[in-house]
Amino acid sequence: MGGKDPNFDVVYLDETRDWIEPGTYVFFQRLKEHGGGYWLGQVYDGWFGFVIEDPVSLRYGMEVLQAIAGQQKEIERFDDSLDNFMLKSE
């Protein structure tokens, strides 16, 4: 994804993980007999949430994660504190 800490993992067929840090995005490889590709989701404490509800290629999934990272930067810049709240007159 271009950064130092990509914050995603790829679990290939026949691999397991003992623990995945909550908040990590994970690609789970699918069998070719079932269409191939990867399930993409995010791991939380006790559950897995799909980012995309359909299987994706690694390339497309990484593009989605880049878009999410870009949106996150915009969200972090948003300031909704009462000190900066202003109504604009027309």
N, C-alpha and C positions, 0 to 999 in steps of 0.2 A: 504494500500500500504506500510505500514511499517514506514512511516514518521509521524511527528507531524501534518503536514498540508497536507492532502491527495490531495487537490485541485481537488476534483471531488464531484459530487452530484448525488443522485439517486432520480428521480421523478417517484413515483409509480402511478398506475392507480388512477384516480379521485383526484390527487393532482395537485396543481398549485404553481407557484412561482411568486411573484411580481417582483423580480429582481434577476438576476444571474450575478455575477461579470465576466466581460470579461476575457477570458483566461481559465475559469473553464471548466473542462471536465464534461459532463453530460450523465447519463444513463437514457433513457426514456423507461419505461416498456411498452411492447406491450400486446394487448389482446391475450389470449390463442386461441381464434377463428382464429386469424391471425398468429398463429405459436408460440406465446409467445416470450420469450427472451427480449432483450433490444436493442434500438438504442443507439449507442455511438457516441458522437460528442463533439465538443468544441464550446463554446459560444463566440461570438465576438460582438462588437457594431452593432446591427441591423441585425445580421444573425447568422446562425448555420451551422458549417461545420462538415460533417461526418468524423470520424476517420476511421471507417470501414463501407463499403457500405452495409453490410449484418447484420441482427440481430445477437447478440451474447449473451452468458450467462454472468452473472456478473463475474464469475470466470475467463473466458477467457478475458473479457474486462479489468479486473484488471491486468491480466498478460501483456496485451498489454500496458497498462498505465505504468507498471513497466519498460518495455522495452524502452518506450519513455523517461521515466525519466533517465534511464541509458545512453541513447544516448545523452540526453541534457547535462549531466555532461561532456561527452567527447567533445561535441561541445564547451562548455564553456572553456575547457582547450586549445583549438586550438588558436594559436597566429599567425595571418597573418599580423602583423605590418611590415612596411618596415625596421625597425631597426633589425629585426630578419630574414629577407629574405636572403637566401644563395643559390647559384647554386652549385650543386655538379658535379665535373668532374669525368668521368668514367675512 
